[in-house]
Amino acid sequence: MQKLYTELKDKGMDLIAINSGDDKDTINKYIKENNWTFNIVMGGQPGGADYAIFKQYGVQAYPTNYVLDSNGKVVWRGIGFNEPEIRAALEKLGVK
């Protein structure tokens, strides 16, 4: 995801990762070790009130990836990381 983000961030793509289950220190360590520059936010623990984002988007496995258009509408969803499919969805939105 970092490679894709680095390549396309100036062409209209943004990336937000939502983490569930890890504490802030673990996440920050992982971000630093991997030199990630995209936004990563906390999504809460299963069963907690702040876990609603996962239910709202129907997350059942990790990672689940979404491509949203400029209006916030989901135009592509996939489980696991499939770069060709993500690129195809972004290209349909004019991001290439």
TADA-V610951 format. One record per pair of residues at least 24 apart in sequence whose ideal C-beta (glycine too) atoms are under 6 Angstrom apart, sorted by the first residue. I is the first residue (numbers start at 1). J is the second residue. Records with the same first field share a line. If there is no record, write none. Layout:
BEGIN
I: J  J
END
This chain:
BEGIN
2: 36
5: 38
8: 95
11: 95
12: 95
13: 95
18: 43
19: 43
69: 93
END
